[in-house]
Amino acid sequence: MNILWAIIVGLIVGALAKLIMPGRDGGNIVMTILLGIAGAVVATFLGHAAGWYREGQSAGIIASIVGAIILLFIYRAVRGRRHLPA
């Protein structure tokens, strides 16, 4: 059940991150889910490192969205300013 919950939350978080930071990424629904899940993982890792979360505690939805936005920003910076076909 935890994996299913992570996928559902990842979809929501990834979609919200893409709505907050719009642009043409060329990603599909799978990329959006992966972005959201990775954002939650990044937010949890940073929260543990900063001492905001206890052991076994995960990041909330807002922190997960921030993590996904950070990953989306890094992805766009690494990818550069290439034009995608219409």
VMD Tcl script that builds the backbone (N, CA, C; Angstrom):
set m [mol new atoms 258]
animate dup $m
set s [atomselect $m all]
$s set {name element resname resid chain x y z} {
  {N N MET 1 A 0.820 -1.197 0.000}
  {CA C MET 1 A 0.000 0.000 0.000}
  {C C MET 1 A 0.863 1.260 0.000}
  {N N ASN 2 A 2.050 1.210 0.620}
  {CA C ASN 2 A 2.912 2.384 0.656}
  {C C ASN 2 A 3.377 2.785 -0.735}
  {N N ILE 3 A 3.640 1.821 -1.601}
  {CA C ILE 3 A 4.089 2.136 -2.957}
  {C C ILE 3 A 2.962 2.802 -3.742}
  {N N LEU 4 A 1.754 2.274 -3.615}
  {CA C LEU 4 A 0.608 2.877 -4.285}
  {C C LEU 4 A 0.383 4.298 -3.786}
  {N N TRP 5 A 0.494 4.499 -2.480}
  {CA C TRP 5 A 0.326 5.828 -1.903}
  {C C TRP 5 A 1.418 6.773 -2.422}
  {N N ALA 6 A 2.653 6.298 -2.528}
  {CA C ALA 6 A 3.756 7.118 -3.037}
  {C C ALA 6 A 3.512 7.520 -4.491}
  {N N ILE 7 A 2.960 6.624 -5.288}
  {CA C ILE 7 A 2.666 6.936 -6.688}
  {C C ILE 7 A 1.563 7.985 -6.788}
  {N N ILE 8 A 0.521 7.838 -5.988}
  {CA C ILE 8 A -0.591 8.794 -6.008}
  {C C ILE 8 A -0.111 10.175 -5.555}
  {N N VAL 9 A 0.612 10.212 -4.444}
  {CA C VAL 9 A 1.131 11.487 -3.953}
  {C C VAL 9 A 2.137 12.064 -4.942}
  {N N GLY 10 A 2.973 11.208 -5.537}
  {CA C GLY 10 A 3.935 11.658 -6.533}
  {C C GLY 10 A 3.264 12.296 -7.732}
  {N N LEU 11 A 2.163 11.735 -8.179}
  {CA C LEU 11 A 1.421 12.303 -9.294}
  {C C LEU 11 A 0.893 13.685 -8.939}
  {N N ILE 12 A 0.313 13.810 -7.770}
  {CA C ILE 12 A -0.241 15.092 -7.330}
  {C C ILE 12 A 0.866 16.128 -7.163}
  {N N VAL 13 A 1.941 15.741 -6.483}
  {CA C VAL 13 A 3.052 16.668 -6.239}
  {C C VAL 13 A 3.719 17.068 -7.552}
  {N N GLY 14 A 3.967 16.125 -8.429}
  {CA C GLY 14 A 4.583 16.433 -9.719}
  {C C GLY 14 A 3.720 17.352 -10.560}
  {N N ALA 15 A 2.425 17.103 -10.573}
  {CA C ALA 15 A 1.516 17.960 -11.334}
  {C C ALA 15 A 1.479 19.373 -10.762}
  {N N LEU 16 A 1.439 19.485 -9.447}
  {CA C LEU 16 A 1.437 20.810 -8.828}
  {C C LEU 16 A 2.750 21.545 -9.083}
  {N N ALA 17 A 3.860 20.830 -9.041}
  {CA C ALA 17 A 5.159 21.457 -9.322}
  {C C ALA 17 A 5.213 21.970 -10.754}
  {N N LYS 18 A 4.679 21.197 -11.691}
  {CA C LYS 18 A 4.672 21.642 -13.085}
  {C C LYS 18 A 3.701 22.798 -13.301}
  {N N LEU 19 A 2.622 22.862 -12.517}
  {CA C LEU 19 A 1.706 23.995 -12.614}
  {C C LEU 19 A 2.344 25.261 -12.053}
  {N N ILE 20 A 3.093 25.120 -10.968}
  {CA C ILE 20 A 3.744 26.271 -10.353}
  {C C ILE 20 A 4.890 26.770 -11.229}
  {N N MET 21 A 5.585 25.852 -11.863}
  {CA C MET 21 A 6.739 26.193 -12.701}
  {C C MET 21 A 6.478 25.691 -14.117}
  {N N PRO 22 A 5.620 26.396 -14.869}
  {CA C PRO 22 A 5.239 25.895 -16.191}
  {C C PRO 22 A 6.382 25.991 -17.192}
  {N N GLY 23 A 6.272 25.195 -18.217}
  {CA C GLY 23 A 7.263 25.180 -19.283}
  {C C GLY 23 A 7.125 23.914 -20.088}
  {N N ARG 24 A 7.832 23.861 -21.192}
  {CA C ARG 24 A 7.770 22.691 -22.065}
  {C C ARG 24 A 8.909 21.760 -21.706}
  {N N ASP 25 A 8.608 20.734 -20.948}
  {CA C ASP 25 A 9.616 19.770 -20.528}
  {C C ASP 25 A 9.625 18.521 -21.386}
  {N N GLY 26 A 8.570 18.271 -22.086}
  {CA C GLY 26 A 8.505 17.071 -22.899}
  {C C GLY 26 A 8.222 15.815 -22.096}
  {N N GLY 27 A 7.865 15.963 -20.844}
  {CA C GLY 27 A 7.601 14.807 -19.999}
  {C C GLY 27 A 6.152 14.361 -20.080}
  {N N ASN 28 A 5.943 13.090 -19.871}
  {CA C ASN 28 A 4.587 12.554 -19.865}
  {C C ASN 28 A 4.153 12.306 -18.420}
  {N N ILE 29 A 3.084 11.579 -18.232}
  {CA C ILE 29 A 2.545 11.330 -16.894}
  {C C ILE 29 A 3.526 10.545 -16.023}
  {N N VAL 30 A 4.288 9.646 -16.623}
  {CA C VAL 30 A 5.273 8.872 -15.860}
  {C C VAL 30 A 6.364 9.791 -15.331}
  {N N MET 31 A 6.834 10.724 -16.159}
  {CA C MET 31 A 7.848 11.682 -15.716}
  {C C MET 31 A 7.304 12.572 -14.607}
  {N N THR 32 A 6.037 12.937 -14.689}
  {CA C THR 32 A 5.421 13.762 -13.651}
  {C C THR 32 A 5.374 13.009 -12.330}
  {N N ILE 33 A 5.011 11.730 -12.374}
  {CA C ILE 33 A 4.973 10.910 -11.158}
  {C C ILE 33 A 6.380 10.765 -10.577}
  {N N LEU 34 A 7.350 10.471 -11.433}
  {CA C LEU 34 A 8.726 10.322 -10.960}
  {C C LEU 34 A 9.262 11.624 -10.378}
  {N N LEU 35 A 8.915 12.741 -10.993}
  {CA C LEU 35 A 9.322 14.041 -10.477}
  {C C LEU 35 A 8.743 14.269 -9.085}
  {N N GLY 36 A 7.483 13.942 -8.907}
  {CA C GLY 36 A 6.841 14.115 -7.604}
  {C C GLY 36 A 7.427 13.205 -6.538}
  {N N ILE 37 A 7.647 11.954 -6.874}
  {CA C ILE 37 A 8.229 11.005 -5.912}
  {C C ILE 37 A 9.649 11.439 -5.545}
  {N N ALA 38 A 10.434 11.805 -6.551}
  {CA C ALA 38 A 11.802 12.253 -6.278}
  {C C ALA 38 A 11.801 13.544 -5.463}
  {N N GLY 39 A 10.839 14.424 -5.718}
  {CA C GLY 39 A 10.723 15.649 -4.933}
  {C C GLY 39 A 10.440 15.358 -3.469}
  {N N ALA 40 A 9.591 14.376 -3.219}
  {CA C ALA 40 A 9.303 13.986 -1.834}
  {C C ALA 40 A 10.540 13.399 -1.165}
  {N N VAL 41 A 11.296 12.611 -1.919}
  {CA C VAL 41 A 12.520 12.018 -1.375}
  {C C VAL 41 A 13.542 13.110 -1.059}
  {N N VAL 42 A 13.711 14.062 -1.975}
  {CA C VAL 42 A 14.654 15.158 -1.755}
  {C C VAL 42 A 14.231 15.987 -0.547}
  {N N ALA 43 A 12.950 16.304 -0.452}
  {CA C ALA 43 A 12.460 17.094 0.675}
  {C C ALA 43 A 12.652 16.351 1.996}
  {N N THR 44 A 12.424 15.055 2.000}
  {CA C THR 44 A 12.625 14.264 3.220}
  {C C THR 44 A 14.102 14.242 3.593}
  {N N PHE 45 A 14.973 14.039 2.607}
  {CA C PHE 45 A 16.416 14.013 2.879}
  {C C PHE 45 A 16.890 15.354 3.432}
  {N N LEU 46 A 16.488 16.449 2.793}
  {CA C LEU 46 A 16.889 17.771 3.263}
  {C C LEU 46 A 16.304 18.079 4.636}
  {N N GLY 47 A 15.074 17.642 4.878}
  {CA C GLY 47 A 14.453 17.842 6.178}
  {C C GLY 47 A 15.157 17.088 7.292}
  {N N HIS 48 A 15.590 15.870 6.999}
  {CA C HIS 48 A 16.357 15.090 7.980}
  {C C HIS 48 A 17.715 15.741 8.239}
  {N N ALA 49 A 18.359 16.211 7.171}
  {CA C ALA 49 A 19.676 16.839 7.315}
  {C C ALA 49 A 19.587 18.139 8.119}
  {N N ALA 50 A 18.492 18.870 7.952}
  {CA C ALA 50 A 18.311 20.130 8.665}
  {C C ALA 50 A 17.756 19.927 10.071}
  {N N GLY 51 A 17.320 18.708 10.377}
  {CA C GLY 51 A 16.771 18.419 11.693}
  {C C GLY 51 A 15.296 18.769 11.839}
  {N N TRP 52 A 14.598 18.954 10.712}
  {CA C TRP 52 A 13.181 19.305 10.755}
  {C C TRP 52 A 12.295 18.096 10.985}
  {N N TYR 53 A 12.761 16.911 10.584}
  {CA C TYR 53 A 11.969 15.686 10.707}
  {C C TYR 53 A 12.714 14.675 11.566}
  {N N ARG 54 A 11.939 13.907 12.308}
  {CA C ARG 54 A 12.517 12.820 13.095}
  {C C ARG 54 A 12.727 11.601 12.208}
  {N N GLU 55 A 13.468 10.637 12.715}
  {CA C GLU 55 A 13.721 9.398 11.976}
  {C C GLU 55 A 12.398 8.705 11.675}
  {N N GLY 56 A 12.206 8.295 10.448}
  {CA C GLY 56 A 10.985 7.615 10.036}
  {C C GLY 56 A 9.880 8.557 9.612}
  {N N GLN 57 A 10.067 9.849 9.790}
  {CA C GLN 57 A 9.061 10.830 9.412}
  {C C GLN 57 A 9.378 11.341 8.012}
  {N N SER 58 A 8.369 11.492 7.184}
  {CA C SER 58 A 8.595 11.962 5.820}
  {C C SER 58 A 8.121 13.403 5.667}
  {N N ALA 59 A 8.502 13.996 4.557}
  {CA C ALA 59 A 8.147 15.387 4.288}
  {C C ALA 59 A 6.661 15.495 3.993}
  {N N GLY 60 A 6.120 16.652 4.244}
  {CA C GLY 60 A 4.723 16.928 3.936}
  {C C GLY 60 A 4.548 17.274 2.471}
  {N N ILE 61 A 3.329 17.564 2.109}
  {CA C ILE 61 A 3.003 17.809 0.708}
  {C C ILE 61 A 3.652 19.096 0.205}
  {N N ILE 62 A 3.687 20.140 1.031}
  {CA C ILE 62 A 4.277 21.402 0.595}
  {C C ILE 62 A 5.783 21.257 0.423}
  {N N ALA 63 A 6.437 20.609 1.361}
  {CA C ALA 63 A 7.881 20.379 1.238}
  {C C ALA 63 A 8.172 19.493 0.023}
  {N N SER 64 A 7.321 18.538 -0.255}
  {CA C SER 64 A 7.504 17.672 -1.426}
  {C C SER 64 A 7.383 18.470 -2.719}
  {N N ILE 65 A 6.443 19.405 -2.756}
  {CA C ILE 65 A 6.292 20.257 -3.935}
  {C C ILE 65 A 7.539 21.115 -4.118}
  {N N VAL 66 A 8.063 21.661 -3.025}
  {CA C VAL 66 A 9.289 22.460 -3.099}
  {C C VAL 66 A 10.446 21.593 -3.607}
  {N N GLY 67 A 10.543 20.365 -3.110}
  {CA C GLY 67 A 11.583 19.453 -3.588}
  {C C GLY 67 A 11.440 19.156 -5.071}
  {N N ALA 68 A 10.211 18.964 -5.530}
  {CA C ALA 68 A 9.976 18.696 -6.949}
  {C C ALA 68 A 10.317 19.921 -7.798}
  {N N ILE 69 A 10.022 21.118 -7.295}
  {CA C ILE 69 A 10.366 22.335 -8.025}
  {C C ILE 69 A 11.878 22.484 -8.122}
  {N N ILE 70 A 12.583 22.163 -7.044}
  {CA C ILE 70 A 14.048 22.207 -7.066}
  {C C ILE 70 A 14.588 21.250 -8.129}
  {N N LEU 71 A 14.053 20.032 -8.160}
  {CA C LEU 71 A 14.502 19.062 -9.164}
  {C C LEU 71 A 14.164 19.516 -10.582}
  {N N LEU 72 A 12.992 20.099 -10.762}
  {CA C LEU 72 A 12.592 20.591 -12.077}
  {C C LEU 72 A 13.509 21.734 -12.519}
  {N N PHE 73 A 13.874 22.602 -11.603}
  {CA C PHE 73 A 14.800 23.695 -11.909}
  {C C PHE 73 A 16.170 23.144 -12.308}
  {N N ILE 74 A 16.664 22.171 -11.546}
  {CA C ILE 74 A 17.967 21.561 -11.865}
  {C C ILE 74 A 17.914 20.861 -13.223}
  {N N TYR 75 A 16.830 20.142 -13.485}
  {CA C TYR 75 A 16.667 19.446 -14.765}
  {C C TYR 75 A 16.715 20.437 -15.924}
  {N N ARG 76 A 16.008 21.550 -15.778}
  {CA C ARG 76 A 15.981 22.543 -16.849}
  {C C ARG 76 A 17.340 23.223 -17.013}
  {N N ALA 77 A 18.057 23.438 -15.912}
  {CA C ALA 77 A 19.372 24.074 -15.990}
  {C C ALA 77 A 20.381 23.155 -16.680}
  {N N VAL 78 A 20.329 21.870 -16.368}
  {CA C VAL 78 A 21.252 20.913 -16.982}
  {C C VAL 78 A 20.908 20.709 -18.451}
  {N N ARG 79 A 19.647 20.640 -18.733}
  {CA C ARG 79 A 19.185 20.393 -20.095}
  {C C ARG 79 A 19.488 21.569 -21.016}
  {N N GLY 80 A 19.506 22.754 -20.489}
  {CA C GLY 80 A 19.811 23.934 -21.292}
  {C C GLY 80 A 18.601 24.463 -22.028}
  {N N ARG 81 A 18.855 25.331 -22.917}
  {CA C ARG 81 A 17.773 25.993 -23.655}
  {C C ARG 81 A 17.642 25.430 -25.070}
  {N N ARG 82 A 17.374 24.155 -25.152}
  {CA C ARG 82 A 17.126 23.533 -26.456}
  {C C ARG 82 A 15.645 23.696 -26.790}
  {N N HIS 83 A 15.352 23.850 -28.040}
  {CA C HIS 83 A 13.969 23.973 -28.483}
  {C C HIS 83 A 13.401 22.593 -28.759}
  {N N LEU 84 A 12.199 22.364 -28.239}
  {CA C LEU 84 A 11.518 21.099 -28.484}
  {C C LEU 84 A 10.640 21.247 -29.718}
  {N N PRO 85 A 10.503 20.193 -30.505}
  {CA C PRO 85 A 9.621 20.271 -31.658}
  {C C PRO 85 A 8.170 20.420 -31.211}
  {N N ALA 86 A 7.429 21.147 -31.977}
  {CA C ALA 86 A 6.029 21.435 -31.619}
  {C C ALA 86 A 5.140 20.253 -31.749}
}
mol reanalyze $m
mol bondsrecalc $m
mol representation Tube
mol addrep $m
